[in-house]
Amino acid sequence: MSEEKLLTLIDYWIDHNREHEGEFRDWANRADSLSARAAQQLREAAASMAEASKSLERAKQALTKGTKEH
């Protein structure tokens, strides 16, 4: 796999995660009236997506700096 291909995939994954994060937050707000517990779990899922995106950003930075860990 080329570096360019991996960077393209990482960018795609970050964007995709951010879309899901926003959707989860929207649905959490809607779910508040149905179940506070469900709404909280959706917010936690959104936070997990945000953390995953941060990890992907760090992977992208490592790749562009040429640092590879084995």
N, C-alpha and C positions, 0 to 999 in steps of 0.2 A: 504494500500500500504506500502511496506517495504521501508526503507531508501535506501537499495541497489538498488531497482528497480527505485526509483526516481533519484538517482545519475546516473544510467545508462541512463535514459531518458534525463537528463540535458546534459550529455556529448554528446549524440547523437544530441540533438538540437543545441548545440554550434557548433559542426562540420558541421551540415547541414546549419546553418546560415552562417558560414564562406565560405562554397562552394557557396552559393547564392551571398554573398557579392562579391566574386571574379568574378563570372559570370556577375553581374551587372556592375562592373567596366570595364570588358572586352567589354561588349556591349556598354557601354557609350563611350568608345574610338572609337568603330566602328560607333556609331551613330553621332559622331561629324560632319562628312561630310554631314549628312542628316539634322540634326536639333540640333542646340546648346542647345535649350530649352529641348528637349527630353534627350539629353546627360546629361544635368545638373540634370534632374529629376532622371535619373538612378543613378547618383553619390549620390544624396540625399537618394535614396533607399538603396544604399550600406552602407552609413553612418548610416542609421536607423538600418540596420541589425547588424552593428558593435556595436551599442548601446544596441540592444537587447541581443547580446552575452555577453556584459559586465554585464547586469542585471542577466543573467543566471549564470555567473561566481559568482556574489555576492550571488545568491540563493544557489549555490553549497557550497560556503564558509560558509554560515549561517547554512546549513544543517550539514556539517561536523564538525562545532564547537558546534553543539547541541543547537544553539540559534533559537528559534522559536517565531515568533511574531504572535499574534492573532488579 
